Amino acid sequence: MTGSAVDSVVAAAAEVASEWAAAPRSRASALTAVAAALEEHREELVGLADAEAHLGPVRLNGELTRTTFQLKLFAELVAEGRYLDVRIDRPVPDWPSGPRPDLRRYRTALGPVLVFAASNFPFAFSVAGGDTASAWAAGCPVVVKAHPGHPRLSRRTAEVITTALQDAGAPDGVFALIEGEDAGVEALRHPRLAAAAFTGSQRGGLALAKIAAERPVPIPFYGELGSVNPVVVTPAAAKARTDEIADGYTGSVTQGAGQFCTNPGLAFLPADGDLLDAIARRMDAASAAPMLNDRIAGGFADSSAALAGRPGARAVVWPDDPTAPRLLAMDLAAFTADVEAASEECFGPLGLAVLYERIEDVADALAALPGQLTASLHAEAKEAASLGALTAALADRAGRVLWNQWPTGVSVTHAMQHGGPFPATVGPASTSVGTAAVERFLRPVAYQNCPQELLPPPLRDDNPWNVPQTIT
């Protein structure tokens, strides 16, 4: 795609940004229409996705269901209007800090958003995925940079979306697809772009974040970059639920060939007991699954070999097939001495078991970890009162803390947090999953003592959009 073509796409998005932001009912209808169109073409789209991403029809059908559901959930959010966070302060002459004027504050759309599609979720984090849905919900036109791992699916999905938007009466320019690394960079540098979202590797995400920050006018860049998602198992839980935990951990590590950003690649296990052996038996019996592409498969082979070569690491399960599940182990002292390298993400079905003698020592190791998307604690109910410090250490390092559950399921809800301290994400204050994801693409504006005629509809006394207003 040429620079002039990219310029035309972003310029078209900018031209309709105000119109799109000012039409919440139309946006809600358009989101619902896109969801319905994807459902209508389910069989065709799943077939294309499976041919390119090798994830299987069961997984892909579930992912497409998730994608259409989140589009409809964001449509409900737009229709309800609470995301605008309307606050109205009536004048108060004797306000303690001085006379209070009439102040009215809400959140408005940033403008055109560039979405970099991900490789491992060809529906949910791709052309019609959560970033696109949340940006549309905020009132922002979207330009999607397709991932090269599934080009035919991306193009066909874009065609389905475009037709659905046209049929719903959405203005031209609220959606476009571009392809190619150069086109993505060109769009990111475009002066009329307002924000960007990315899911992918740390190296790629940081390179793009640097471009966004070094523009003449920097823009928000929301990057999800990777995570090893530590799991801590207490001695009591390991003894009481050995088989259950071994089954759960193995299933989570190997799900989707380990190609999840929430893959629990790091597990702190008691050195005594049978848990490590139980996990090893299950990992050894697990079959290799096709990876997304040869580049990712090669990266998994290289990164797992590098991790296996770290001081104190030993191979517990290491099959000849370079894409089959693998399990390494090291003691807590060796891990702590090499924490920077030992805690790097290995994108694929690999688990590193860190064996500890005393659960009290694990909190210090957690404090040394880089930021994570998730952290999980497996313990017995009777232990809960004594695990406050450990839970706090997990929460300090992660955006989501789980109790006796596995992190590979990321539910699309109002309270979901899918983000965390760097380098899990570029910034810890946002989420890319759930309805709170809309907040990334909004900015607050306050109007002081303005006539009703000059106020945006959500701030007016007659409230023509019928949105919730907090009035004091």
Number of C-alpha atoms within 10 A of each C-alpha: 13 11 14 10 13 24 18 13 20 27 18 20 27 23 18 19 22 18 16 25 20 15 14 22 15 19 26 23 20 25 29 23 23 25 24 18 18 22 17 12 13 16 12 14 24 24 16 20 24 20 15 18 20 18 21 15 15 10 16 23 20 13 19 23 17 18 24 25 16 27 27 22 23 28 26 18 22 27 20 17 18 13 21 25 17 20 19 20 15 14 15 13 10 9 10 8 6 9 11 15 14 14 16 24 21 20 19 22 26 24 26 31 31 28 30 28 29 23 21 24 22 30 29 25 24 28 32 27 24 27 32 27 28 30 29 30 33 29 28 34 34 31 27 26 25 27 21 15 19 23 16 16 26 28 16 16 23 20 14 18 24 21 14 21 23 13 12 17 13 21 18 15 22 26 25 22 20 22 17 14 15 13 19 22 17 18 25 27 21 17 16 19 25 23 24 27 24 26 25 18 16 19 10 13 24 19 11 22 22 12 16 23 14 12 13 9 12 17 20 18 26 26 27 28 24 28 32 28 29 28 28 27 21 20 21 15 21 23 16 12 15 18 16 13 22 22 15 14 24 24 20 23 28 26 17 22 25 28 22 23 26 24 34 29 28 26 23 24 25 26 18 13 13 14 23 22 13 17 24 19 15 18 28 17 12 16 14 16 17 16 23 21 15 10 11 16 17 14 14 23 18 14 17 24 15 13 21 21 13 15 13 15 19 18 16 21 21 19 15 7 11 16 22 25 26 26 25 20 23 23 19 24 15 16 23 18 13 14 17 12 12 24 21 17 24 27 24 29 31 30 29 28 28 26 22 20 14 12 17 12 13 20 16 12 17 22 15 14 20 19 27 30 31 30 31 24 23 20 20 17 10 8 12 11 8 9 15 11 12 20 19 14 19 28 20 19 25 28 24 21 23 16 17 18 16 24 25 20 11 14 14 19 13 14 12 18 26 26 30 28 18 20 21 27 29 22 17 21 14 19 25 26 25 21 24 20 24 29 21 23 27 22 14 13 10 16 16 14 13 12 9 12 8 10 16 17 16 23 24 17 11 10 13 11 17 12 19 16 21 13 10 9
